[in-house]
Amino acid sequence: MQVGDIVRVNDKTDWQGLYGIIDRIHEDLAFVFCVNRPGHLHPVSLKDLISEEIKTKNQQYLP
């Protein structure tokens, strides 16, 4: 994972299940920005993040 990736938080806090964007990374800790909680960057272990891929409805899938 890298800065700018869209992720889902999967830790045991009240942020669990929220989607956000990795703002910065320090060692094995990512700081995640979430629009539901804009005043705070949430520190999350990289192992507690699930990378999400966003697809638009106009994207075509090739077999």
Secondary structure as GFF3:
##gff-version 3
##sequence-region A 1 63
A	DSSP	beta_strand	6	9	.	.	.	ID=ss1
A	DSSP	beta_strand	19	26	.	.	.	ID=ss2
A	DSSP	beta_strand	29	33	.	.	.	ID=ss3
A	DSSP	beta_strand	41	45	.	.	.	ID=ss4
A	DSSP	three_ten_helix	46	48	.	.	.	ID=ss5
A	DSSP	beta_strand	49	51	.	.	.	ID=ss6
###
